Amino acid sequence: MSANNTLVIHRGGCHCGAVRFECEASANITAFECNCSVCTMKQNTHFMVPAEDFRLIQGEEKLTTYQFNKRIAKHLFCSICGVQSFYIPRSHPTCRAVTVHCVDPGTVENVTIEKADGANWEAWQAAYAARQQKD
């Protein structure tokens, strides 16, 4: 396993293959495991990619959007198989949250999980932003 942050092109998509994407990110991924109501039910573990580094290759017409609560996040999922391979998160609206398990094998070297307290979103987001400024 490489210890560097080499950028690679990750490709992936939904279960049925109708939705396909590619994104540029590190081979060593830091992913969020969120405890908000929807992520808990979906068991969604995801990593953030700036929108400009994410490309939807196919399936835009197959995507269905689900929104709740503040209606800021756009939970996108395949209308055929129901898999959410990526979405637009409330916490990082200029990013795409890519579901780790929807990335094709071969480009991810390591995944480090960071807990996200989406159940207490405002407090977690403030603490997360403070930590990011210290780094």
C-alpha positions as CSV (number, residue, x, y, z in Angstrom):
1,M,0.0,0.0,0.0
2,S,1.2,3.4,-0.9
3,A,1.5,6.1,1.8
4,N,1.3,9.0,-0.6
5,N,-1.7,10.9,-1.9
6,T,-1.4,10.0,-5.6
7,L,-4.4,11.2,-7.5
8,V,-6.1,8.6,-9.7
9,I,-9.2,8.3,-11.8
10,H,-11.8,6.3,-10.0
11,R,-14.7,4.9,-12.0
12,G,-17.9,3.5,-10.7
13,G,-21.7,3.5,-10.8
14,C,-24.9,1.9,-9.7
15,H,-25.7,-1.8,-9.5
16,C,-27.5,-2.2,-12.9
17,G,-24.9,0.0,-14.7
18,A,-27.3,2.6,-15.9
19,V,-25.5,5.3,-13.9
20,R,-21.7,5.6,-14.4
21,F,-19.3,8.2,-13.2
22,E,-15.6,9.0,-12.9
23,C,-13.8,11.2,-10.5
24,E,-10.2,12.3,-9.6
25,A,-9.2,11.7,-6.0
26,S,-6.5,10.2,-3.9
27,A,-5.9,6.4,-4.0
28,N,-6.0,6.7,-0.2
29,I,-9.5,7.8,0.7
30,T,-10.9,9.4,3.8
31,A,-14.6,8.5,3.9
32,F,-17.4,9.7,6.1
33,E,-19.6,7.3,7.9
34,C,-22.6,9.4,8.8
35,N,-25.2,8.7,11.5
36,C,-28.0,11.0,10.1
37,S,-31.3,9.3,9.5
38,V,-30.9,8.6,5.8
39,C,-27.2,7.6,5.8
40,T,-27.9,5.2,8.7
41,M,-30.7,3.5,6.8
42,K,-28.6,3.3,3.6
43,Q,-25.3,2.5,5.4
44,N,-23.7,5.0,3.1
45,T,-20.0,5.5,3.5
46,H,-18.8,8.3,1.1
47,F,-15.9,10.5,0.3
48,M,-15.9,14.1,-1.0
49,V,-14.8,15.1,-4.4
50,P,-14.9,18.7,-5.7
51,A,-17.6,19.0,-8.3
52,E,-15.1,20.0,-11.0
53,D,-13.3,16.6,-10.4
54,F,-16.5,14.6,-10.8
55,R,-18.0,13.6,-14.2
56,L,-21.2,11.8,-14.7
57,I,-20.5,9.6,-17.7
58,Q,-24.0,8.2,-18.3
59,G,-27.4,7.9,-16.7
60,E,-28.4,11.5,-15.8
61,E,-31.9,10.7,-17.1
62,K,-32.0,7.7,-14.8
63,L,-31.3,9.6,-11.6
64,T,-34.1,10.4,-9.1
65,T,-33.7,13.0,-6.4
66,Y,-34.8,12.7,-2.8
67,Q,-34.7,15.6,-0.4
68,F,-35.8,16.0,3.2
69,N,-35.5,18.3,6.2
70,K,-33.8,21.5,5.0
71,R,-34.0,20.2,1.4
72,I,-30.4,21.2,0.7
73,A,-28.7,17.9,0.1
74,K,-29.7,16.2,-3.1
75,H,-29.8,12.4,-2.6
76,L,-29.5,11.0,-6.1
77,F,-30.2,7.4,-6.9
78,C,-30.8,5.2,-9.9
79,S,-34.5,4.9,-10.8
80,I,-33.9,1.3,-12.0
81,C,-31.9,-0.4,-9.3
82,G,-32.2,2.2,-6.4
83,V,-28.5,2.5,-5.7
84,Q,-27.1,5.8,-4.7
85,S,-23.6,5.9,-6.2
86,F,-23.1,9.6,-5.4
87,Y,-25.1,12.6,-4.1
88,I,-24.7,16.4,-3.4
89,P,-24.2,16.7,0.3
90,R,-25.5,19.4,2.6
91,S,-22.1,19.6,4.4
92,H,-20.1,20.1,1.2
93,P,-22.5,21.5,-1.5
94,T,-19.7,22.2,-3.9
95,C,-18.7,18.6,-3.8
96,R,-20.0,15.2,-4.8
97,A,-20.2,12.6,-2.1
98,V,-19.1,9.3,-3.8
99,T,-20.2,6.1,-2.2
100,V,-17.0,4.1,-1.6
101,H,-18.7,0.7,-2.3
102,C,-19.8,2.0,-5.8
103,V,-16.2,2.6,-7.0
104,D,-15.0,-0.1,-9.4
105,P,-12.2,-2.3,-7.9
106,G,-8.6,-1.5,-8.6
107,T,-8.0,2.2,-7.8
108,V,-8.7,2.5,-4.1
109,E,-5.6,1.5,-2.0
110,N,-6.9,2.4,1.4
111,V,-10.0,3.8,3.1
112,T,-9.8,5.6,6.4
113,I,-13.2,6.1,8.0
114,E,-14.1,9.3,9.8
115,K,-17.3,9.5,11.8
116,A,-19.7,12.2,10.8
117,D,-22.4,13.2,13.4
118,G,-25.1,14.0,10.9
119,A,-27.8,13.4,13.6
120,N,-26.4,16.6,15.2
121,W,-25.5,18.2,12.0
122,E,-25.1,21.9,13.0
123,A,-22.8,21.1,16.0
124,W,-20.8,18.6,14.0
125,Q,-20.4,20.9,11.0
126,A,-19.2,23.8,13.3
127,A,-16.6,21.5,15.0
128,Y,-15.6,20.0,11.6
129,A,-15.0,23.5,10.1
130,A,-13.0,24.5,13.2
131,R,-10.8,21.4,12.8
132,Q,-10.2,22.0,9.1
133,Q,-9.0,25.6,9.9
134,K,-6.4,24.2,12.3
135,D,-5.0,21.8,9.7
